Amino acid sequence: MAHLHIDGDTLVVEIEGLDKLWALKSSLTIPLANIRGATADPGMIKSPKGIRAPGAHIPGVITAGTFHLDGERVFWDVHDAAKAVVIELADERYARLVIQVDDPRATVDLVESHITRA
């Protein structure tokens, strides 16, 4: 699971618990200017993941870490698909973040309320 908050002009994603081990990350910082949007998307868990490098994937249990698909890097940290949020990025190491949060709707609202669209 992940916890998100806004710090100035940056989105901070803190990976919690043992997920730090599975995802091989403890946090991510993304400038708000590089966020294209966020959506609650429980169906995303069914999409192809690509090649895991590094990370963990046990279907129905956990998807965590960096996955490479169609020339893009996607960061995953999801146990419960019903709580998955997808954050689309531009000009970042990752094309998107797929993360599990306590309250997907509140997280989407938080992110969407702090980004500006070009």
N, C-alpha and C positions, 0 to 999 in steps of 0.2 A: 504494500500500500504506500501511497505517497501523500504528502501534505504540501499544499501550494500556498504561497503568499506573495504579495507585491512588495518590493523594497525599492522605493524611488521609481526608476524607469526600467526595472528588471523584474521578471517573473522568476521566483526561486522555487524549485521543486526539490523537496527533501524526501529521500527514500527512507522508509522506516523499517525497523526490525531486521529480521534475517534477509529481507529483500535486498539489503545492501550487498550481502554476500552473493545472492543469485544473480543480481543485475550487474555486479562489479562496479557499482556507483553508489555514492552516498548523497550526492546532490547534483542538480543541473541549474545553471543560471542562463536565462534567455532574455536579451533585450526586448522590451515590449514592441519596439519598432519592427522586430523580426517575426512577430506572431501574426499569422494571417487569419486565424479564427479558431474557435473551439466548439466541439459538439459532444453531447452525450451519445455514445454509440455502442450499445451492448452487442450488436451484430458484428462488430469489427473483429471479435475474437475468432470468428469463423473464416476470416480472410487468410490467404496464404501468408506465411511469416517470412519465407525466404531462408537464407542460410544464417544460422546462429553463430555469432562470433564477436565477442564472447557472451555467454549467458546460459540460461536454463529454459527448457521447454518440456513440460510433461503435460500433454493434453488433458484438460479438465481439472488440472491442479495449479499450474503456474506457467506463465510466459514472462520471462524477465531477461533483460539485457539488450544487446545490440543485434539487430537482424538486418541482413542485406537482401533487398529484393528489387529487381529491375533497375539497378544502378543507384538505388537510394538506401540510406541508413534510416532505420526506424528504431526508436527506443521503446521497449515494452516493460511494463511492470503491472501485471494483471493476474489476480487469482479468481475474482468474481466478475464475470462479464457484465452483469447487471450494473456494476459501478464503474464501468470503463468510460473514460473521457479521451477524446482524440484532439490534440492540439497541433494544428498545421503550422509549419514554420517556413521561413524563407531566409536564404543566406546564412544558414546554420549548418553545423555538422550533421544534424538529423533533419530529415524532411518532415518528420512528425514524431510526436510523443503519444504513446497509447498507455495511459496510466489509470490505476484504480484509485478512487478517492472515496471518502465517506459519503459525500453528498454531490453526485454528478451535476445536478441542476445548479446548485449554488456555485460550484467550481466554474462551470461554463459562464454563468453570469459575472463572476469575478473577473475572469479573463476577458470576456467580451466588453465589459465596461471600462477596461483600461487600455484597449488597443484602438488605434486610429487606422482607418482604412484609406488607402491612397486613391 
